Amino acid sequence: MSAIIEVEKLLKVFGTVRAVDGLSFHVEEGTITGLLGPNGAGKTTTIQMLLDLITPTSGRIRILGKEYRTAREDILSQLNFSSPYVSLPGNLTVYENLLTFGRLYGVQNLREEIERLADFFEIRTFLKKLTYHLSTGQLTRLNLTKALLNQPKLLLLDEPTASLDPDIADRTRVLLKRIQKERGVTILYTSHNMDEVEEICDNVIFIQHGRFKDEGTPAELVKKYCHEDLNDVFLHIARSNDEERHRNS
């Protein structure tokens, strides 16, 4: 496999705060990779830089072997993003939202693609419903449908199952594995649910205070740190790094 995301010495400074501090990692094509860390670790800032929504202070990002300064349009045409914290226009129906975003993405055979994805994500029954009236689970499936309209090679997901009921969260994870298997999509995935991460992620990357801490498969990290599960590993890494910062302060 080849790396679909390559991040080298990435730095983002806001005033006196280093939100991302010399971060380096790569994501292999065809994998579901978890980008993990506590609140304030730099995950969202990193994703925003991967989407070219904010400009790095320094460092290098290569996506699909290309850089934004020379191939921005090409890169953006092959990736997409989904998050429950991003709102779609509530006064449009589900179908109107998908039609609008599909046109913005320049999707060919758009109506046919909407029909296919509506079946895939089981949203056909509420295509005519105003987006404002959707449940949280329905909104999650709509956001994922929207994110797949352009048939991306890379999908960035920021806590896609946050606030979902357990049964809907489970269905969402099943759908993500189907996307990976049937469409060959690479997924970079943030979550605070370590059970979920252990279930669907092929590899995980831990960051803390904007810096790389460790990576490996969930099983490798559990074995390395001699813990019972990934949640204990998460707590161990966060605690040890905070203790180190306290000693150095």
C-alpha positions in Angstrom: 0.0 0.0 0.0 1.0 3.6 -0.6 0.5 6.6 1.6 -2.5 8.7 0.7 -1.8 11.3 3.4 1.8 12.4 4.2 2.3 15.0 6.9 5.8 16.3 7.7 6.8 18.6 10.6 3.4 20.3 10.5 3.2 23.5 12.6 0.2 25.8 13.3 0.5 28.7 15.6 -2.3 30.9 16.8 -0.8 33.9 18.6 1.3 32.3 21.4 -0.4 28.9 21.1 1.1 26.0 19.1 -2.1 24.1 18.2 -0.1 21.7 16.1 3.6 21.4 17.0 5.9 19.6 14.5 3.4 16.8 13.7 4.4 14.1 11.3 2.4 11.0 10.2 1.1 9.2 7.2 -2.1 7.3 6.3 -2.0 4.2 4.1 -4.4 4.0 1.2 -7.5 1.8 1.8 -7.3 1.9 5.6 -9.5 3.3 8.3 -7.1 5.2 10.5 -8.0 6.8 13.8 -6.5 10.2 14.7 -6.8 10.2 18.5 -6.1 12.5 21.4 -7.9 14.4 24.2 -9.7 17.6 23.7 -7.2 20.3 22.6 -4.7 17.8 21.2 -4.9 19.4 17.7 -7.0 16.9 15.9 -9.6 19.4 14.5 -6.8 21.9 13.5 -5.0 19.1 11.7 -8.1 18.1 9.8 -8.7 21.8 8.9 -5.2 22.0 7.4 -5.7 18.7 5.5 -8.8 20.3 4.0 -6.9 23.5 3.2 -9.3 25.5 5.3 -6.5 27.0 7.3 -2.9 27.5 6.2 -0.1 25.8 8.1 2.5 28.0 9.7 5.1 25.7 8.4 5.5 22.0 7.4 4.4 19.9 4.5 1.1 18.2 3.5 0.9 15.8 0.6 -2.4 14.2 -0.3 -2.5 11.6 -3.1 1.1 12.5 -3.7 0.3 16.1 -4.4 0.5 19.5 -2.6 -2.2 22.2 -2.3 0.1 24.9 -3.7 0.3 23.2 -7.1 -2.8 20.9 -7.2 -5.5 22.3 -4.9 -8.4 21.7 -7.2 -7.4 18.2 -8.1 -6.9 17.2 -4.4 -10.2 18.7 -3.3 -12.1 16.9 -6.1 -10.9 13.6 -4.6 -11.6 14.0 -0.9 -14.6 15.0 1.3 -15.4 15.7 4.9 -18.2 14.8 7.3 -19.0 16.0 10.8 -22.1 16.1 13.0 -21.0 19.6 14.0 -21.4 21.0 10.5 -25.0 22.1 9.7 -26.6 21.8 6.3 -29.3 24.4 5.3 -32.4 23.4 7.3 -34.9 25.1 5.0 -34.0 22.8 2.1 -35.2 19.2 1.8 -32.7 16.4 2.0 -32.9 15.9 -1.7 -32.4 19.7 -2.4 -29.3 19.7 -0.2 -27.8 16.7 -2.0 -28.6 18.3 -5.3 -27.0 21.6 -4.3 -23.8 20.0 -3.0 -23.6 17.6 -5.9 -23.7 20.5 -8.4 -21.1 22.4 -6.4 -18.9 19.2 -6.6 -19.5 18.9 -10.3 -20.9 15.4 -10.0 -21.7 13.7 -13.3 -25.1 11.8 -13.4 -26.0 13.5 -10.2 -29.6 12.3 -9.8 -28.5 8.7 -10.4 -25.7 9.0 -7.8 -28.2 10.5 -5.2 -30.5 7.5 -5.9 -27.7 5.0 -5.4 -26.4 6.6 -2.2 -30.0 7.1 -0.8 -30.4 3.3 -1.0 -26.9 2.7 0.4 -27.5 4.9 3.5 -31.2 4.1 3.7 -32.4 7.7 3.5 -34.8 7.3 0.6 -37.8 7.5 2.9 -37.0 11.1 4.0 -35.5 12.6 0.8 -38.5 15.0 0.7 -38.3 16.0 4.3 -37.0 19.4 5.4 -33.4 18.9 6.8 -34.4 21.0 9.8 -36.7 18.2 11.0 -34.2 15.4 10.8 -33.2 13.4 13.8 -29.5 13.2 14.8 -29.1 9.8 13.2 -30.8 10.9 10.0 -28.5 14.0 9.8 -25.4 11.7 10.2 -26.5 9.6 7.3 -27.3 12.7 5.2 -23.8 14.1 6.0 -22.2 10.9 5.0 -24.3 10.7 1.8 -23.3 14.3 0.9 -19.6 13.4 1.6 -19.7 10.5 -0.9 -21.4 12.3 -3.8 -18.1 13.1 -5.5 -16.9 9.5 -5.0 -13.9 10.6 -3.0 -10.7 8.5 -2.5 -10.2 10.0 0.9 -12.9 10.7 3.5 -12.1 12.8 6.6 -14.6 12.1 9.5 -14.7 14.2 12.7 -16.5 12.2 15.4 -19.2 10.9 13.0 -21.1 9.0 15.7 -21.0 11.6 18.4 -24.4 12.0 20.2 -25.9 9.1 18.3 -28.0 6.4 20.0 -26.0 3.1 20.3 -28.1 1.3 17.6 -27.6 4.2 15.1 -23.9 4.5 16.0 -23.5 0.8 15.3 -25.3 1.1 12.0 -23.0 4.0 11.1 -19.9 1.9 11.8 -21.3 -0.9 9.6 -21.8 1.6 6.8 -18.3 3.0 7.1 -16.8 -0.5 6.8 -19.0 -1.1 3.8 -17.7 2.1 2.3 -14.1 1.0 2.8 -14.7 -2.5 1.4 -17.0 -1.7 -1.5 -15.7 1.7 -2.6 -12.1 1.4 -1.5 -12.3 4.7 0.3 -9.5 5.7 2.7 -10.9 7.1 6.0 -9.2 9.3 8.6 -11.3 9.1 11.7 -11.5 11.1 14.9 -13.4 9.7 17.9 -13.3 9.7 21.7 -15.0 6.3 21.7 -12.1 3.8 22.1 -14.4 0.8 21.8 -15.6 2.1 18.4 -12.0 2.8 17.3 -10.9 -0.8 18.2 -13.9 -2.1 16.2 -13.3 -0.3 12.9 -9.8 1.1 12.7 -7.0 -0.7 11.0 -4.4 1.7 12.5 -4.5 4.5 15.1 -2.3 7.6 15.6 -2.2 9.3 19.0 -1.4 13.0 19.2 -1.1 15.1 22.3 -0.6 18.9 22.5 -0.2 19.0 18.8 2.6 16.4 18.7 2.9 12.8 17.6 2.9 10.4 20.5 2.5 6.8 19.1 0.8 4.7 16.4 0.0 1.1 15.5 -2.9 -1.2 15.2 -5.2 -1.2 18.2 -4.0 -4.7 19.2 -0.3 -3.7 18.9 -0.8 -0.7 21.2 -2.7 -2.7 23.7 0.1 -5.2 23.8 2.8 -2.6 23.8 1.4 -0.8 26.9 0.4 -4.0 28.6 -3.2 -2.8 29.0 -6.6 -4.6 28.6 -8.0 -2.3 25.9 -7.4 0.9 23.9 -9.2 3.1 26.3 -6.6 2.3 29.0 -3.8 3.0 26.4 -5.5 6.4 25.6 -5.5 7.3 29.3 -1.9 6.1 29.8 -0.5 8.2 27.0 -2.5 11.3 28.0 -1.5 10.9 31.6 2.2 10.3 31.0 2.5 13.2 28.6 0.8 15.6 31.1 3.1 14.4 33.9 6.1 15.1 31.6 4.9 18.6 30.8 4.4 19.3 34.5 7.9 18.2 35.4 9.3 20.4 32.6 7.3 23.5 33.6 
